[in-house]
Amino acid sequence: MQLYSLEFVCFLCTLLVAYFAVGRLFGRGQWIVLLIGSLGFYTATGWQHLFFILLTAGSTWLVGLAFGKLDARCKELRKAAEKSEKKKIKAKFARRKWYFLLAALILNFGVLSYIKYWNTFLDTVGAGDSFLASSLLLPLGISFYTFQSVGYLIDTYNGKGEPERNFAKYLLFVSYFPQLIQGPINRFDALAHQLYERHSFDADNAKRALLLIGFGMMKKFAIADLLVRSINGCLNHIDGSTPGSIVVFGILLYSAQQYADFSGGIDMVRGVSQLFGVKLAENFRQPYFSISLGDFWRRWHITLGAWMRDYVFYPFALRPSMQKLGKWSGDKLGRHWGRTLPASIANILVFFLVGLWHGADAHFIWWGLYNGIVIAAADLASPLFERMIKLFRVNTETAFWHVWRILRTFIVVNIGWYFDRIEDFGDVLTGFYNTIFNFRADLFMSVLKSYSVNYIGMSLRIAIIGCLIIFVVSVLRERKVDVAGEILKLNVVARFAIYTFVLVLTIGSFAYAPSAGGFIYANF
């Protein structure tokens, strides 16, 4: 059931009517409507997948309850114990909690790894496919709800919140249908109370939600889907004769397609959720306006980055062994290396896992490592960069310097897209070689014609207009302008003109795009 299908629209309208009717008639119980709707939605994507989401929800909920009981029992025993016994009791219960956590992590990441990665591993070692794994389609949102549930579990383990005692309510947190399609990865303390409290229909909120959905649809249809054929023509068959100019053109189109598809899908699911009065976490914040690769990853897939930061980066970087390494490097190499070396190693680990999260194929791993190594190298070399800025007397307060940092980051990000989009590593190397040594701008137009890429046709024109709209909106958001609010303040004629233009652009794209595909992130 795709977000843009008539089937989904009917489902959504029915659920909205039931949701607000229950709230108006009974004053409570709206979360039950959401739970029934979410489970119904998930069942419609494949009833056999229901087992996996129930397994994840059930196991993490039970272990979370166990943490609560162990903490309460530990507190009770320590209160009655002698001072000399208090530490032993605490250590004993901490060990029990660790065993429960470890078991839950092994179970949930084991299931995720088997379904998502096992066949790739068998192909790598030449052992063929596993019958069970190959017979299972990837359950919708399994990476997202697994990470979200594990995040809740770790927070409960660390005492950052009380465990949810109502399984049905916890199941809603895990299975809430807008987030299942492609995230975001929400936190329990930010989302749960919104799901459980009563919401009344708010016309202004509904208008904002519909604007967000419409903007997301424009990104998806008028940009992402229109660019697929051109990108495939440029990047699917790279060899020594492929001009570097074609490769660069394909990568630039891919950068636009990825952002339009990912952020467009997130806009749509956030808009759908907002119709129910539930605000999901922001997942993209003008990433192509970033001034460094680290800044890019604080703006791109924000919730995945935050999850990796809190549950991988900090625990790893603050390990005693990493602290010892930091002390040793500080003594031998200087204070800066002592501070940054543990964090740099942790960054490489994090981005290796980010690459693996996207898939077990080697090109995803290389892409993740590229990002981690570049960020680590930039952190380690930052004193050198600062000295060069002083040496050449660069005024870092000028608009020119800010724009240069944005362009530099955009280039670095696009180099990474070579690894992400071109699946064969040999083709990646060929693409880099041709970009540098065989650019051949003079062959650009003729080769595009031979690829049947519609570079001057209506499809690319529509996509360019869509990109310009995104650019203008992004500039306004960077300046903290509430774009939706400003649109809603306009008079009826101006609003109608904007809505009509975006609607015509979106619907017009249907005639030039291949049949609408699913969202890229739904595959992760």
Secondary structure as the mmCIF struct_conf table of DSSP 4:
data_model
#
loop_
_struct_conf.conf_type_id
_struct_conf.id
_struct_conf.beg_label_comp_id
_struct_conf.beg_label_asym_id
_struct_conf.beg_label_seq_id
_struct_conf.end_label_comp_id
_struct_conf.end_label_asym_id
_struct_conf.end_label_seq_id
TURN_TY1_P TURN_TY1_P1 LEU A 3 TYR A 4
BEND BEND1 SER A 5 SER A 5
HELX_RH_AL_P HELX_RH_AL_P1 LEU A 6 PHE A 26
BEND BEND2 GLY A 27 ARG A 28
HELX_RH_AL_P HELX_RH_AL_P2 GLN A 30 ALA A 44
TURN_TY1_P TURN_TY1_P2 THR A 45 THR A 45
HELX_RH_3T_P HELX_RH_3T_P1 TRP A 47 HIS A 49
HELX_RH_AL_P HELX_RH_AL_P3 LEU A 50 ALA A 80
BEND BEND3 ALA A 81 ALA A 81
HELX_RH_AL_P HELX_RH_AL_P4 LYS A 83 THR A 124
TURN_TY1_P TURN_TY1_P3 VAL A 125 GLY A 126
HELX_RH_AL_P HELX_RH_AL_P5 PHE A 131 SER A 135
BEND BEND4 LEU A 136 LEU A 136
HELX_LH_PP_P HELX_LH_PP_P1 LEU A 137 PRO A 139
TURN_TY1_P TURN_TY1_P4 LEU A 140 GLY A 141
HELX_RH_AL_P HELX_RH_AL_P6 ILE A 142 TYR A 157
TURN_TY1_P TURN_TY1_P5 ASN A 158 GLY A 159
BEND BEND5 LYS A 160 GLY A 161
HELX_LH_PP_P HELX_LH_PP_P2 GLU A 162 GLU A 164
HELX_RH_AL_P HELX_RH_AL_P7 PHE A 167 SER A 175
HELX_RH_AL_P HELX_RH_AL_P8 PHE A 177 LEU A 180
TURN_TY1_P TURN_TY1_P6 ILE A 181 GLN A 182
HELX_RH_AL_P HELX_RH_AL_P9 PHE A 188 TYR A 196
BEND BEND6 GLU A 197 GLU A 197
HELX_RH_AL_P HELX_RH_AL_P10 ALA A 203 LYS A 219
HELX_RH_PI_P HELX_RH_PI_P1 LYS A 220 ALA A 224
HELX_RH_AL_P HELX_RH_AL_P11 ASP A 225 LEU A 235
TURN_TY1_P TURN_TY1_P7 ASN A 236 HIS A 237
TURN_TY1_P TURN_TY1_P8 GLY A 240 SER A 241
BEND BEND7 THR A 242 THR A 242
HELX_RH_AL_P HELX_RH_AL_P12 GLY A 244 LEU A 275
TURN_TY1_P TURN_TY1_P9 PHE A 276 GLY A 277
HELX_LH_PP_P HELX_LH_PP_P3 LYS A 279 GLU A 282
STRN STRN1 PHE A 284 PHE A 284
BEND BEND8 ARG A 285 ARG A 285
HELX_RH_3T_P HELX_RH_3T_P2 PRO A 287 PHE A 289
BEND BEND9 ILE A 291 SER A 292
HELX_RH_AL_P HELX_RH_AL_P13 LEU A 293 TRP A 297
TURN_TY1_P TURN_TY1_P10 ARG A 298 ARG A 299
STRN STRN2 TRP A 300 TRP A 300
BEND BEND10 HIS A 301 HIS A 301
HELX_RH_AL_P HELX_RH_AL_P14 ILE A 302 MET A 308
HELX_RH_PI_P HELX_RH_PI_P2 ARG A 309 PHE A 313
HELX_RH_AL_P HELX_RH_AL_P15 TYR A 314 ALA A 317
TURN_TY1_P TURN_TY1_P11 LEU A 318 LEU A 318
BEND BEND11 ARG A 319 ARG A 319
HELX_RH_AL_P HELX_RH_AL_P16 PRO A 320 LEU A 333
HELX_RH_AL_P HELX_RH_AL_P17 ARG A 335 HIS A 358
BEND BEND12 ALA A 360 ASP A 361
HELX_RH_AL_P HELX_RH_AL_P18 ALA A 362 LEU A 380
TURN_TY1_P TURN_TY1_P12 ALA A 381 ALA A 381
HELX_RH_AL_P HELX_RH_AL_P19 SER A 382 LEU A 391
TURN_TY1_P TURN_TY1_P13 PHE A 392 ARG A 393
TURN_TY1_P TURN_TY1_P14 THR A 396 GLU A 397
BEND BEND13 THR A 398 THR A 398
HELX_RH_AL_P HELX_RH_AL_P20 ALA A 399 ARG A 421
BEND BEND14 ASP A 424 ASP A 424
HELX_RH_AL_P HELX_RH_AL_P21 PHE A 425 PHE A 437
HELX_RH_3T_P HELX_RH_3T_P3 ALA A 441 LEU A 443
HELX_RH_AL_P HELX_RH_AL_P22 PHE A 444 SER A 450
TURN_TY1_P TURN_TY1_P15 TYR A 451 SER A 452
BEND BEND15 TYR A 455 GLY A 457
HELX_RH_AL_P HELX_RH_AL_P23 MET A 458 GLU A 478
TURN_TY1_P TURN_TY1_P16 ARG A 479 LYS A 480
HELX_RH_AL_P HELX_RH_AL_P24 VAL A 483 LYS A 489
BEND BEND16 LEU A 490 LEU A 490
HELX_RH_AL_P HELX_RH_AL_P25 VAL A 492 SER A 509
TURN_TY1_P TURN_TY1_P17 PHE A 510 TYR A 512
BEND BEND17 ALA A 513 ALA A 513
HELX_LH_PP_P HELX_LH_PP_P4 PRO A 514 PRO A 514
BEND BEND18 SER A 515 SER A 515
HELX_LH_PP_P HELX_LH_PP_P5 ALA A 516 GLY A 517
HELX_RH_3T_P HELX_RH_3T_P4 ILE A 520 ASN A 523
#
